[in-house]
């Protein structure tokens, strides 16, 4: 059995902790049951089920720490893993940034678990595959997709009296559709905690339509264009920007948030005033664990408000060095959207490009957050408020900071990889060259 109740997990952790004679000891216990199905060329290729459980023990003597792991939890195995961690700690050098484990924290209630998701069956997974394969084959399109669902728990306990426990479920789905003439491609992704919110037929149909509509793309000149970015197109750029909210990197002059001559951009306006970005572990659409990996309690936190930097996240060591309260790295990102529909954005565009997805994104300049990458799986030319024809894919060079300063319109939010990202219309997005990839 890989999933333990709160009480079962607590008993195992207490037993393991009782074997430690180190100055401090922190133990993490995790388990999950997951299933998957994969298909390609309109045929299921693999399907399976996994059951995993793991314990990680960190023991410390002063500032010297050792870590050991195990996946068996009888008394002899628990004693063995704790003693191994203690032996390694005694052999290790001191860590000058060592922080003792936290005492008991107050955690928010969690809504990351869905009973429906935990009850997904192989028959359900097969039906999801069929809902992609059958309509694709009927339209002379080839489907390749992957569905993975999981239910699990995470628990931790330490010698300072802290105990934390959380159950969670997830379902993740991606599918690529290719027209059988090889010239069109469509793609879609979906992720939820609650499988009842997932509609495989709807998602697959979007990808099929994109594949058919993107056939025989025409080449147009690269340059600066007004773009409508679907949420999957901007999610990674925004995620990369989010990484620059690290206080230590900013203080040490190693990130976009660093100011010339010292200091950070905390309190400065860096993007359009319509941009509000925050995290919230209790958000009903993107719930997340109420505690971070070191046991810190997560709470709702504003990062950008009216385009102004409101907070940076601080690890416990750096917070101590700076004399401030630690702020853990957030588990989700939520950006305010607007009322405009995708259709409205297209109608209001005289000349522009609709981008389904960006991929193969790489850093060009970390200090300015300049990135490069490619469009993919459906890129379309807009003229006089209508989609005129598909266009060949581009390579782009762009910064999310410039992008959010060139914001024209915000649309509805969509969940992408546990975050909420809106449709965005942005002017002067820089495409540098063409790509022959479909």
N, C-alpha and C positions, 0 to 999 in steps of 0.2 A: 504494500500500500504506500503510495507516494504522497498522498494528501492527508495531513493530520489536522484534527480540530485544534482550536486554541488551547484547550486543556491538555490534549495529547502532546502538542508541541512543547508546552510549558513543562510538562513532566520530563520529557527527554532532555530539554535544555538544563533543567535543574539537576538532573542526574549527572550530565556531563560536567557542569560547573562544579559539582561537589568533588570532582577528582582533581581539581586544579589547586596547586600550592603557590602559583605565581603571584606577583604583586597585584596584577590586574589580569582579567580574562574576559574576552568578548567572543560570543558564539553566535553564528548565523545558521539557521536551518531553513532549507527550501525544498519544495517538492512540487511536481506537476504531472498531470496526465494530459497528453495532447494527441491529436489525430490529424491526418493530412491526406490530401489527394492531389495528384499532379497529372495533367494531361497535355499532350502535344500532338500536332497533326491530326486533330479531331479524334484522338484515342487516349483513353486513360493509360498512363505509363507506370505509375506507382501509387500505392496507397498504404498507409501504415498507422501504427499507434505506438506512442512512446510513453514510458513511465520512468520518471527521474526523481531522485532524492539526493540531497547533498548536505553535509555539515562542514562549515569552515570554522576553525578554532584559532583565535589569535591570543597568545599569552605573552605577557610582558614582565620584565624585571627592570625597573627603572625605565630608561628610554630604549631598552633592547627588546625587540619583539621577534616572535617566530610564529609562523602560520602553518597549519596542517589541515588536510581535508579527508573526509571519509564518507561512505554511503551505506554503512551498516551501523545500527544503533543499539545493539546489545551491550551489556555492561562492559564486557571485555574490550569491545571495539571502541566504546566511548573513552574508556581509560587509556587505551593505546593512543588515540588521536590527540588527547590532551597532553599526555606525556611527551609525544613527539613534538608538539608545538613548544612545550617548555624547553626541551633539549635544543631546539633550533634557536630559541630566544637567547639562551645562554651563550651560544656560539656567534650570535649576530653583533655587528657594531652598533653603537648608539645612534639613534635617529634624533638629530638636533631639533626636528619639528614634531616630535612625538607629542600627542595629546592623549591624556587619560580618557577612558570611556566616560560617557555621560551618565548622570544619575537619571532617575525616572522622569520622563517627559509627559506632557499633556497632549494627546493626539485628537485630531478631528475625526468625526465619524466617516467611514469610507463607504462608497457605493460602487466599488470596482467589480463586484461579484454579481453574476447573473446565473440563476439556476438553469434557465433555458440553454445557455451556452454550455454549461457543464454536462448537459444531457445529449449533446450532439452525437449522432450515431453514424456508422459507416453508410447507412442507407441515405442519410441526409447529405453526406458528402458526395455520394454518387449522383444524387438529384441535382446538386449544384453544378457538377461537371456536365451533366446532360443539358442543363439549362443554358450552357454556353455552346456545347458541341452541336446540338441539334439545330438551333436557329442559325448558327454559323454555316453549317453544311448546306442548309437550305438556300443561303445567299451566296454560295460559291466563295466562302471565306473559311480560312483555317484558324482554329482556336488553339491557344497554348496558355494554360492557366495553372494556378496553384492556390489551394485553400488550406489554411492551417488554423486549427482551433485548440485552445488550451484552457485548463482550469488548474489553479495552483494556489500555493500559500507561501508567505515569507514570514519568518519569525526571528527575533534576536533577543538575547539576554546577556547581561554582563555582571561583573562582580560588584558594580556600584548600585545595583538594584533596578536597573532598567529592564523592562520587558515590553516588546512590541510584537504585534501579530496583524497580518492582513491577508485576506483571501481575494483573489482576482480571477477574472476570466477574460478571454479575448478571442476574436475571430478576425483573421486577416486574409484578404483575397486580392489577387491581381490576375488580370488576363490581358493577353495581347492577341489581337485579331489581324490577320494578314489576308488581303485579297489574293485569290489564287493566281492572278496574273503577275503577282510579285511587286506591284507598284503602289499599293495602298496599305497603311497600317493604322490601327487604332488600339488604344490602351486605356485601362481604367484600374483604379485601386479602391478598395474599401476596407475599413477597419472599425470594429465596434467592440465594446465590452459585452453588449447584449445582442445576441444573434437575431432576436426578433426585429431589430432595426435593419437587418440586412436583406436586400432584395437582389438575388443573383441574376434573375432574368432582366431586371432593369439595368443593372451594371453591365451585363454582357451586351445588351442591345446598344448601349452607348458606344461601346468599343466596336461593334459591328458597323454601326453607322459611320463612325470615324474612318474605319478601314475603307468603306465604299466611297465615301466622299473625298478621301485623300488620294485616290488613284490618279495616275498620270499628272503628277505635280509639275508646275511650270517654274522655271528659274526666273527670279527677279534680282535686281541689283541689291547687294547688301548696303547698309547705311543705317541712319537713325530713323526709326519708325515709331508711330504710336502703336502700342501693343495692348491687347487684352489678354491678361495672364489668368488662365484657370488656376485654381488653388494648388494643384500638383506642380504647376510650373514655377511658382514662387516659394513653395514651402522650404526647399533646401537653402535657397538664398537667404530667406528670413532666419532659418535655423543657424546658418553660419554667422549671421549678424548677432544672433542671441548669444553666441559663444564669446563675443567681445565684451559682454557685460561682467566678465570676471574681474573682480576688484584688484586682485594681486597683479595680474598681467597689466592692468591699466596703471596701477601705481608704479610699476617697474618700467613703464615706457614701452611695453611690448605689444600694444594693441591699438585699435582704432580709438578706444576710449581714453587713450593717453593724450595729454596736452603737451604741446611743445614747451620746454622749459620746466616741466614737472606738473604734477596734479592730474586730475581726471576731468572728464566732461560731465560729471554728475551735476545736475541742475541746468545744463545747457540744452537749448533747442537744437536738435540735429536733423529732424525730418519734418514733413508737413504736419501742421497742427491737428489734422484729422486722424493721425496715427496714434492709437492707444493700444498698448501691448501689456498683457498681464498674465499671471498664472494663477490657477485655483484648483487645488486637488479635489474640491467638492463640486466642480462644475458638472451639471447633469449630463452634458454631451461628451465630455472628455474627462471623466473622473480618473484620479490616479492615487497611488499609495500616499497615505497621510504622513509618512516619515521617509527620510532619506537613508542612504546606506549606512551612515554612521549613527543613526538613531535620532537625528535632529527632526523636530516636528516641522512639517510643512504647513503653510497657511497661504491665504490669498495675498498676492504681492503684485504691486504695479511696477512696471519696468520703464515703459514710455507712456507719458500722459500729456496729451496735446502736443506731441512731438518732442517733449522734454524728457531727458533721462532722469528718472525718479529714484532708482535704486541700482546697485550693483550687488552681485552675490559674493559673499565672503566665506571661505573655508574657516574652520575653527582656529587654526593656527594663525592665519593672517588677520583674522578679526582680533585675536588677542594682541598681536603686534601693533595693531592700529587703535586699540582701545575702543572697539565698537562691538555690537552684537553680531554674531555670525548669522548669515543668511544662506541657507542651502541652495544648491543648484535646483532650479524648478523642474518638475516632472512633466509639465505641459506648457504650451505657449498659445495664448488666445489673442487674436487681433480683431479689433472692432471692424465690423462690416458696414454696409450701407443698404439702401432700399432698392438700388438698381438691379434689374435682372440682366442676365447675359444678353438677352434679346434687346433690351434697352441700350446696353453698351454698344452693341453692333449697330443699331439704328442711328446712334449719335456719333458714329465714326465715319468721317469723310474718306479717309485713307489710312489703313492700318493692317495689322497682322494679329490673328488669333492664334495663341500658342497653347497647345494641350499640355505639353510636358517639357521640362528641361532635364538633361542628364549629363553624366560624365563631367560634373562640375569640379573644377580645380582652382586653387588659389593662385592669383597672379601677384597681388600685393596685399599682405595682411594688414599693413598700416592704413590703407585706404579701403579695405574690404573689397578689392577688385577681384572679380572671378571670371573665368571663362568656362564655356561648356557648349552644348549643342541642343537644338530643338529636336523633337522626336514625336512620332506616332500621331501625326495630324497637325499640320501648320497651314493656315489659310489666309488668303489675301482678302481684305475688306475694302470695298469701294462704294461710296455714296450710301452707306447704311446697309449694305448687303454683302454676304460672303460671295465673292465672284468665282474663285477657283482655288484649289490647293496649290501651295508653293513648295519648292524644294527646301530642305532643312538648312538652317544657318548655324554657324558658330557665332557666339556672342561674347563680348567683353563688357561686363557691367558690374556695378556695385549696388547692393541693396539700399545703401544710404542715398545714392543718386536716384535710384528707382523710387524711393519713398519721398524724395523731394520733388519728383516729377509726376506725382500722383494726380490723376484727373478725376477718377470715379471709383467708388468702393461699392461692391456688390455683396451678395449674401455670403455668409460663412459656410464652409464645408469642413468636415472632419478629415484630416490627413495625418496619418501616423500618430494619432493621439493628440493632435493639435487642432485648433480651429483657425482656418485661414480663409479670407474672403477672396472673391473674384476682384481683380484690380485692372483698371485701365490706366496706362502709364504712357507719357509722351517721351520721345527721344531715347528710346531703348536702342542700344548700339549692337547691330549685327555686323560682323567684320568680314565674313566670307561665307561661301556656300558649302554644303555638304551633300554628297551623292547618296548618303544613307537614306533608307526609307523611313 
